[in-house]
Structures are given as C-alpha cells and as structure tokens.
Amino acid sequence: QVHQVVSGGGLVQTGGSLRLSCAASGLTSSAYTVGWFRQTPENDREFVAAIGASGTNTYYADSVKGRFTASRDNAKNTVYLQMNNLKPEDTAVYYCAGRNSQFIVTIAGRYDYWGPGTQVTVSS
C-alpha cells in the first residue's frame, strides 16, 4: 500500500513562509494526481491545492490562491507545496494524498493514498 509522507511543517509568524514536501513510498510510477488537504479540530478536512500527474495543471482553493504554489519533481517522486504570506487561519494539520488519475478533483474521498500529516502553526 502507498504511503504519503509529509515533511516541512513547523511554527512561523504571520507573513512567513514554509515549504512542504510529500514523498510517496510504494509507487511504481508517477502517473497520479496529488491533492493537498488540511484539517483542524473544529473543521472537517478541506481541499487546499492539487497538481496533475504531469505537473502542468494545478488548482487552488480560493482561500490560498495567490499565496500557495504546488509543484512536483517526478524524477524524485516528490511533490511540494510552497506556502507564502501565511496567516493564522492557515494553522492546521496538512496532508497530501494521491489519486490514480491524471485529472484533478477536490474531494478528499476520491483520493486513494494517504499518510500522517504535518502540523503548520502560524502565530499572530
């Protein structure tokens, strides 16, 4: 079974930046879509961003558009989420997930591969 491992979380001040990395283990190819999601104790898991298998197609939630950028390096089997101008409302546990499709979707239940998330905390 594929395991998506996220690293790069931490504590930053408002306006700061973080870069999350997601390394997939157990995959035999990079032909899959990756979605980024976040979750807090008060809210259900919500969509943040997604990137298609080729890396050319991306999609962002309105709340992060213009601040977050998704990318991928298929040679390293790794995807990235660059988060700039962070705000306190970005505080959450962040997850990456894989889907066996070249097409982007925003619903968490449509993704196949998950793993432990990483905590991102933005102080005011």
C-alpha positions as CSV (number, residue, x, y, z in Angstrom):
1,Q,0.0,0.0,0.0
2,V,1.3,3.5,-0.9
3,H,2.2,5.8,2.0
4,Q,2.3,9.6,1.5
5,V,4.8,11.2,4.0
6,V,4.7,14.9,4.5
7,S,7.6,16.9,6.0
8,G,8.4,20.6,6.3
9,G,5.8,21.8,8.8
10,G,6.5,24.0,11.8
11,L,5.9,27.2,13.5
12,V,6.1,30.6,11.7
13,Q,4.9,34.1,12.2
14,T,2.2,35.8,10.2
15,G,3.6,36.7,6.8
16,G,6.2,34.0,6.9
17,S,6.8,31.1,4.5
18,L,7.0,27.3,4.7
19,R,7.6,24.6,2.0
20,L,6.0,21.2,2.5
21,S,7.4,18.1,0.8
22,C,5.5,14.9,0.1
23,A,7.4,11.8,-0.7
24,A,5.5,8.7,-1.8
25,S,6.6,5.2,-0.9
26,G,5.5,2.1,-2.6
27,L,4.7,3.7,-6.0
28,T,5.8,2.1,-9.3
29,S,5.1,5.2,-11.4
30,S,4.4,9.0,-11.0
31,A,1.3,9.0,-13.2
32,Y,-1.1,10.1,-10.5
33,T,-2.7,13.3,-9.2
34,V,-1.7,14.7,-5.8
35,G,-4.0,16.7,-3.6
36,W,-3.2,18.8,-0.6
37,F,-5.7,19.0,2.3
38,R,-5.8,20.5,5.8
39,Q,-7.7,19.8,8.9
40,T,-8.4,21.4,12.3
41,P,-10.1,20.0,15.4
42,E,-13.1,22.3,14.7
43,N,-13.4,21.6,10.9
44,D,-13.6,18.7,8.5
45,R,-10.7,18.1,6.1
46,E,-10.8,20.7,3.4
47,F,-9.2,21.0,0.0
48,V,-6.2,23.3,-0.4
49,A,-4.5,22.6,-3.7
50,A,-3.9,19.9,-6.3
51,I,-1.4,19.1,-9.1
52,G,-1.9,16.8,-12.0
53,A,0.4,13.9,-13.0
54,S,2.4,15.9,-15.5
55,G,2.9,18.9,-13.1
56,T,1.5,21.4,-15.7
57,N,-2.1,21.5,-14.3
58,T,-2.8,23.0,-10.9
59,Y,-5.8,24.1,-8.9
60,Y,-6.2,26.1,-5.7
61,A,-8.8,26.8,-3.1
62,D,-9.9,30.5,-3.1
63,S,-8.5,30.9,0.4
64,V,-4.9,30.2,-0.7
65,K,-4.9,31.3,-4.3
66,G,-2.0,33.7,-5.0
67,R,-0.2,32.6,-1.8
68,F,0.4,28.8,-2.2
69,T,2.1,27.1,-5.2
70,A,2.1,23.4,-5.9
71,S,4.9,21.7,-7.9
72,R,6.4,18.3,-8.4
73,D,9.6,16.5,-9.3
74,N,8.7,13.2,-10.8
75,A,12.3,12.1,-11.0
76,K,12.5,12.3,-7.2
77,N,8.9,11.0,-6.7
78,T,8.2,14.1,-4.6
79,V,5.6,16.9,-4.6
80,Y,5.9,20.3,-3.0
81,L,3.6,23.0,-1.6
82,Q,5.2,26.4,-1.2
83,M,3.2,28.5,1.3
84,N,3.9,32.2,1.3
85,N,2.3,35.1,3.3
86,L,1.0,32.7,5.9
87,K,-1.9,33.7,8.0
88,P,-3.2,32.4,11.4
89,E,-6.2,30.9,9.6
90,D,-3.8,28.6,7.8
91,T,-3.0,26.8,11.0
92,A,-3.9,23.2,10.6
93,V,-2.6,19.7,10.0
94,Y,-1.6,19.4,6.4
95,Y,-1.9,16.1,4.4
96,C,-1.0,15.1,0.9
97,A,-2.9,12.4,-1.0
98,G,-2.5,10.5,-4.2
99,R,-5.1,9.5,-6.8
100,N,-4.8,7.1,-9.7
101,S,-5.9,9.5,-12.3
102,Q,-4.4,12.3,-14.5
103,F,-7.4,14.5,-13.7
104,I,-7.7,16.9,-10.7
105,V,-10.5,16.5,-8.2
106,T,-11.1,18.4,-5.0
107,I,-13.0,15.8,-2.9
108,A,-10.9,14.0,-0.3
109,G,-12.9,10.8,-0.6
110,R,-11.8,10.4,-4.2
111,Y,-8.1,10.1,-3.3
112,D,-6.6,6.7,-2.8
113,Y,-3.3,7.1,-0.9
114,W,-2.9,8.9,2.5
115,G,-0.4,9.1,5.3
116,P,0.3,11.1,8.5
117,G,0.1,14.9,8.1
118,T,2.3,17.6,9.5
119,Q,1.4,20.5,11.8
120,V,1.6,24.0,10.5
121,T,1.1,26.7,13.1
122,V,1.0,30.4,12.2
123,S,1.3,32.8,15.1
124,S,-0.2,36.3,15.2
